[in-house]
């Protein structure tokens, strides 16, 4: 049952990249028959092949073995992006305040 879930996920990833089984097999490199067996759930890729698949499809090995994309990576990416935006906002506010005080200082002591 898990093999079928993994195989379906590999097939979905392959189709998203518009690759044939033969093209994917050449990228790894392995025989096309192995790709067919994964997609049908007969076998699953070995650890070295899982690493290559994760690089080709830009997913983690865990995602391949779970048979679905994880949302944790996306949530972490969004969190990091919002943190970066917050820092930019704070720096911008500090710069504007410094500029405001500098201009007022110049006007006051003129």
Buried (B, 14 or more C-beta within 10 A) or exposed (E): EEBEBBBBBBBBBBEEEEBEBEEBBBBBEBEBEBBBBBBEBEEBBEEEBBEBBBEBBEBBBEBBBBBBBEEEEEEEEEEEEEEEEEEEEEEEEEEEEEEEEEEEEEEEEE
